[in-house]
Amino acid sequence: MVNSPYVVRTFRFVFLLILLTSCVAGKKLVPGEKKVIDTSEAQPKWVTKSIFAQEGCIYIVNSWMKGTTLETAQEYAKKVAIAKLQDEVALRFKTLYKQALVELNLPEDKAFLIQGQQLIREAILPNVREEDLYYEEYEEETQTGIEDFYNVYFLISIPENDFERAKLEAISNIETEDETHQKILTWMKNMPLPSDY
């Protein structure tokens, strides 16, 4: 009775059904493998850039990878994008300061430079605009099972002429009576911040 054609056909049918069901269910992720399950939109071109200029604005891009929640990843991506902008303007200020030293044949004063960089970092913030956000939600096989994570890309901008406004504001807020510092500040006030764009 075990070898009856009916039992064999039923067994084959059940086996085939199980096989097909497992194929339809899809393959399992292997440890470390990722599968994108949602995105905010089609990936924009700016995602692959870091800093770029376009139509009179400077754009800063930052990403935050493997965030556990969309909100947290978005918050960190934004904070780091703003920090990158502050680093950029502080670097430009330092470059201009070094140019002033060469032109005026003066020695460097690190404390004076640091004060100016801190002031320009603060002065650049008021006109920062949040431009866009792109995210990918994905599943990843971890040691504890499949978990969801977020990769977030955040885009901010600032009008390029705002770098000059921030420079002038920072220079006017530097407190010094030193004659050498005054010469440097006067020279810097009349020269534009360097730009790579």
N, C-alpha and C positions, 0 to 999 in steps of 0.2 A: 503494500500500500504506500510506502514511503517513496517508491520509485514510480508512482503513477504519473502519467503525463500531466494530469491536472495539477498536482502538487509541484512538479518541476516548473510548469509554466507560471504558476502563481509565484513561486520563489524567484524566478527570473524577472517577472514583472515588478515585484516589490524591490528587488535589487536595482533594477534599471531606474525605477522611480526615485529611490534614495540617491543614486548616482546623479541623476538629472537635477534633483532638488539641491544637492550640494554644489553643483556647477552654477546654477542660477543664483544661489545665495552669494556668490562671489568669493574671491580668494581672501584668505586672512592676511592681515598685515604681519610682516616679520618685524622683530625688534628693531627700533630705530626708523622704520619705514613710515612715511607720512602720506596722507591722502587728503587733499583739499576738498572740503565739503561745502564751503560757502565763501563768497567774496562780496565786497561792497559794490563792485562794478567790474568792467573790463579793466585790466591793469593799465594805468596811465603811463605815458612815456617818462614823466618826471621821477618815477619810482627808482629808476636806475642812476639818477644823478645825485650829487651831494650839494653843491652850491652852483647856481647859474644866474645869469642876468638876462632879462627879457623885458622889453618895453618900459625901460626906466626903473625897473624894480630888481632887487636882489632876492632870489629865492633860496631858501635853505630846506633841505630834505633830511629827515632822520627816520630811522626805523627802530622798532622795538620788537625783538623776536621772542617767540615762545612765551607770550604772556598768558597767564592763566585765566584772565577775564579780558574782555574787549575794553572795558572802561580803564582798567589798570594799565594795559598796554598803550592805550591812547594817551593817558596822562603822562607816562614816562617818555613816550616818543615826542610829545610836545615840549616837555621840560628840556630834553636833550637838544631838540632843534633850537630852542631859544638860547641854550648855553653855547651851541655852535655859532649862532649869530653873534653872541657877545664875544666869543673867542676871535671871530673874524674881525670885528671892529677894534678889539684890543690889539690884535696883530698889526692892523693898518696904522693904529696910533703909534705903536712901537716903531714901525718902519719910518714913519714921518719924523718921530723924535730922533732916531738915529741919523736921518738925513740932515736934520737941523744941527746936530752935533758936528757932523762933517763940514757943513757949510760955514758954521760959525767957529769951527776949530775949538770946541769946548769938551771938557771931560764928561763922562757919563755919571749920572746920579740915579742909582737904582730906586731909591725911595721915592724920588720925584716922579720917575717913570711909572712905578706901581700905583702911585696916587692918581695919576692921569688915566691909566688904564682902568682903574676901578670906577672912576667918575664917568668915563665914556661907556663902560658896560651898563651903568645905570641909565645914562642919558639916551641910549638907543631903544629902550623898552617901550615907551609910550605909543609908538606908531607901528608896532609889529601887528601884522594881520594874519589870522588863520585862514589859509587858502583852501586846503583840501585834505582829505583823509582817504586812505585806501587800506583795506584790511583783507586778510585771508584767514578763514577759520579752517583748521585741519585736525584730523585725527592722527595720533601717533601711538604705536605700540610701545608701551613702557614696561618696566618690570612688574608693575602692578596691574597691567591691563591696558585697554585702549583709553586714551585721555584726549580731550579737546584742548587745543592751544590756538593762540592768535598771533599772527605777524601783522604789525601795524606800521604804516608809512604815513608820516605827517609832513605837510608842506606849509611853511610860513613864508611871508614876504615882508619887505620893507622898501619904501621908495629909496632909490639910490641916493638922492640928494639929502635924505635924512641922515646919512653918515656924516655929511658936512655939518648939519644942524647939531648932531650929537657931539661932534668934535668941538664946535664953538661953545656949546653949553659946558662941556667938560673943562675946556680951557678957562672959561670965565669963573668956574667954581674952584679952581686950584688956588689954594691960599698960600701965597709966598710973597716975601718982600725981597728975596734974594735977587740981585741984579742980573746974575747969570740966568736964572730961571725966567726972569722977565724977558730977556733977549730971546730965549728959546721959544717962549709962548708967543711972542710977537711974530717970530718967523713962522711958526706952525699955523698961526691964525690966518696968515696970508697965503698959505700953500694948501692945495687940495690933498686929501687923504689918497694914498696910492691905491690903485685898483688893478686887478688882474682881468677884468671883464671887458 
